[in-house]
Amino acid sequence: WLKRLRTAPQAYALCHFTPLALFCAMWWEESQDKADCYRENLAGGIRELYSKADMCDVAFVAAGEVLPAHQVIIAAASKPFRMYLQCLASKGAEGVAPADDPMKGLFLPNLPQTTTQVKTEGVKSPAAGGELRSPVKQEPPAAGLVDLTVAGALPKAPEAASGDASRLELTLKGVTVPDAMKLLLAYIYDSCTGAAWEYEPLSEEVNQVVLRLAACFQLMQLHEHASRWLTRDLTTANVVRRLVICEEAALQQLREKILEQIASKPSELARISSSPEIMQHPRILQDLLMKVAAASQQASQQASQQASQPSPPAPQSAPEEQAKSPPSEKAAEKVRGKTAKRMRKG
């Protein structure tokens, strides 16, 4: 702000007014501190709402365990989930076709209960001598009908104390470990709000489910964390299972790197190729043998190229070095010279 003020000719005199410049600098610094404080309070408030399960309007059901969350937070982090909610609002649970499902058939929705319409036809006034009949309850209004409670014709029914009746429930199909969905929610509420977060799945099965969930929600950073975890503690006992997971999750590049690492170690290759587990996956065994054949062929080609190249000539000594005599000859000449001098003197 002060730089822009100095560039304005009409305000040049104000720049030399020290109290004003000092006030502007302090005001700018204070506003930045307040903005940082507001962001931290907002992120902390979001995490606190999630930890206390307060004001949650969606619940993910995984293996019978209910995991409450907030639709707006999950929708802000995941575009497919946001599109799925829009499809539910416009078409309903039965209107979402499998081909048009943004979440690829991951959820089995259970829409929240709505206030039922009341049919008032056939109700007679007791003063007119008619018989008073109880109102007939109908099913929730279909798309296009106006809810009488919203229009103000009927009083609004009180909400349930627990809030479960007005909460959207989404059952996760094929998810047998709820810890995978817990990891995904922790990633959204912690990592996406700037809090410290580490990816530590409890088992290989949890990591495999996280790979599937991250792909459905299109959380690429979480998917990368789960992919890198497959390279941790890689042994001959679990490498076949890791290769199967890479194949199911379409991690072709990581699968090729693991196969190359196995092919470069003959001792581990012998153990893996003779294990009964790899016999159940003939495609992995075939790709592994192809990697070994390609590595051996490349080694033989390099050896043949080195053999075909002419050997470099032996290094020739310099002329000065050839002229110089070895040290032993020099010592002998000195001895002969001294003896000759003595004989002359005698």
N, C-alpha and C positions, 0 to 999 in steps of 0.2 A: 504494500500500500504506500509506503514511504517512497519507494522507487518511482511509482506512478505519479506521486505528488511532485517529485522533483522535476519530472519531465514536463509538467504543465507550467508555462511561463507566468500565468496569472497567479499561481499559488507559490511562486518561488520565495516570496517573502515569508510565507508561513513555515517553510522548512527551517528557517533560522530561529523560529520561535521554539526554544528548547522544551518548555512545558508541554506544548501541543504534541511535538514529536514523541516525547517520552510517554504521554498518555496514550497515543495511538499504538505504540509498540507494546505497552502493557496490556491494552485492551485486546490486541490481536493474540497475544500469548494466552491470555485468560480465556478467550473464546475457543482457542484450540484445545486447551485443557478441558473445557466444558464439553466440547464435542467428543473427545476421547472418553470422558466420564459417561456421557450419554450412551455411547456404543457399548461400553463395558456393562452398564446397567441393563441395557436391552438384552445383550447376550446372556448375562447372568440370570435375568428374569425368565428367559426362555428355558434355560437349563433347570431352573428351580421348578417351573411348571411341569416339566417332564419328570423330574425326580419325585415330585409329590403327586403325580398323576392328577393334576388339577386342571379343570376346564378342558378335558380331553373330549374330542368329538369323533374319534375313530379308534377302533380296537382291532389289532391283528391277532388272530387266533392261530397259534402254531402248536401242534401236538397237544391240544387241549389247554394250553396256557394262554391266557389273555394278556396282551401287551398294549396298554393304552398309549395314544399319541395324539397329535394335533394335525388335522388335515392340511392347514395352511403351511405348516413348517415342512411336512413331507412333500407337499406339492411344490414348494419353492425350491427344494433341493432336487426333485426328480420331475422332469418333463413328462415322461410316460404316465406317472401316477397322476399328475395334474390333468392330462387328457382323459385318463380313466374316470376320474371324478366328474368331468364334464359329460362324458358319455352316460354315466349313471344318472346324472341330473336331467339329461334330455331324453334318454331312451328307457331308463329303468334297468333293473337287473336282467330281465329277460330280453331286453332289446339290444344288448351288446353281443354282436355276433363274434364267434371265435376268430374270424378273419380280420375283423376290425378292432380287436381287443389290443390296446396299447401295452398291456401287461402280459401278453402272450399266454392267457389262460392261467395265470398264477393264483387268482383270487376266486373264491366262492362267496359272493356278497350276500349279506343279510341286512337289508335296508332297515332303517329305524322305523319304529311304529309311529303312525300319524293319527291325528284325531279323527275318529270315525264320523261320518255324516249321520245326521238324524233325520229320519223320514217322518214328516208330520202329517201325512195324508191319512184320513180316516179318523182323526182325533176329534171327538165332539166335546162340547162344553158341558159340564155337569149342570149348569143352570138351565140349559135347554132340554134337560131330561135325557140326554144321550149317555151312552156308556163311555167311560174313560178308558182308553186303551194305552198301553205302554208304548212308547216310541220303539220303532223297529230300527235296529242298528244295521248298517250296511258296511261293506268293505271300504277300505281307504279309497279316496277319489282317484280316478284314473287321470291320465295326462289330459289336460285341457279343461278339467272341471275346476271350479272355484271352491276353495275350502271356506266353509261358513265361518269358521273361527277367525280366519284371516280377514274376511269381509266385515266382521263385526256383528253378524247376525246372531251368533251364539257366544256365550262366554267361553274364554279359553280354559282348557283343562289344565290343572296343575301338573307340573313336570314331576317325574319320578325323583325320589330323594337321591338315589344312587346315580341317576343320569344314564343308566344302561338302556332304557327304552328309547331314548332319543339319540343314541350313538350308533354310528355305522360300524358294523362288524364285518371284517374281511378274513375269511378262513384261507390259510395258505395251503394250496394243494401240493401234496408230495413232500412236505417239509416235516420231518420227524424229529428234528432237534430245534427247540425254541431258542437255543443260544445263538444260532446264526442270525435270527431276526433281531435279537438283542444287540449283537455286534453292529448290525446295520443302523439301528436306531441310535446307538451310542455314537457312531460315526457322524450321523447327521446332526445330532444335538450338541456334540462336543467339538468335533473337528471343524464343522462348518461354522461354528460360532467363535472360533479362535481359542478354545480351551485345549489343554494338553490331552493327547489321545495316542494310544499305542495299540497296534493290531496284535492281539495275542489270542488266537483261537484255542479252545480247549483240546481239540482233537482234529485228526485229518478229515473226519466226516463233517465236522462243523465248517472247516475251511472249504470243503467241496460245495456245501449248501450256500455259503457266502458267495462263492463264484457265480452260482446260478442267480441268486437274489440281486447281486450287484449288476449283472448283465440285464436283468429285467427292469430294474430301476434306473439303469444307465448311470451308475455311479462309477466313473472310470478310475478315479483314484483308489477307491476301495477295491475295485477289481484288480488293480495293479498290486496292491498290498497282498491280496490273496494269491495272486500268481507268483509273486516273489517268495511267499512262504513255502511253496512247493520245492524250492531248492534248498531249504534248511534241513540239516541232519539227513542228507541223502545217503542211504546205505543200500547194500545188495538185498536186504530184506524188504524194503519199501519202494524200491525204484520202479518195479513193475506196476504197482498200484499208482504211483505218481504219473507214470506214462499213460495209464488208462484215464486218469482225471484230466490230463492235458488233452487227450483225444476227445473226451466228452465236452470239454469247455472250449474246444477249437483254439487251443494254444499251440499252434503248429510250430512256431519259432522256438518256443521253450522246449518242446518235445524233441526237435532236431538237436538242440544243444545238449540235452541230456543223453541222447543216443551217441553223439560224438564223444562225449566224455567217457561213456562205457566202452566204446570201441577202442579208445586209446589206452585202456588198461587191460591187458590180457588175463591177469589173474582174476579180476572181478568179472570179466566177460565170461570166463569158464563157469563160474558159480551161477551167474544169472541164466546162462543158456541151458544149464542142466537143472534148473529149479522147476518143480511141477507147476508153479503158478504161471510161468510164461507159456507153458504148453496150452493154457486156456485162451491165450491171445496170440494166435499165429501171425497176425499182421505185425505185431511188435517184434516178434522173433524174425520175421522176414526182413523188416526194415533194419534191424540190428545186424543181420548177416550181410545185408547190402552195404552198410556202413563199413563193416570190417573188410569186405572185398575191395571197396573203393579206397580205403586207407592203405591196404597192402599193395594195390596196383600203383597208387601214387608213390609209395616208397620205392618200388622196383623201378619206376620211371626215373626217379631222381638218382638212383644208383647207376642206371645205365647211362644217364647224361654225364655223370661225373667220370665214368670209365671211358667214355668216348672222347672226352676233352684231352688234348695233349698235355703231357706233364710239363711244367715250367722248367726252363733251363737252369742249370746249377749256377749260382752266383760266381762270377769271375773276380779274382782278386785284383786290386788296382796295381798299376805298374810300379808305383813307389813301394808298395808292400812286397812285390816280387823282387825288387832290387835289394831290399833290406834282408840281411842274413839273420838267421835265428839267433837268439841270445847265447846259445851254447858255442856257436862258431866264433862269435865275437870274443868270448872269454878265452877260447883256445888261442886266437890270434894275439891277444894281449900277453898271454903266458909265453908264447914263442918270441914276441918282441922283447920282453924283459930278459929272457935267457940269452938272446943274441947280444944285447948290450953288455951283459956281464962277461960274456966270452971275449968281446972286444977289449974291455978294460983289462982283463987278465992277460 
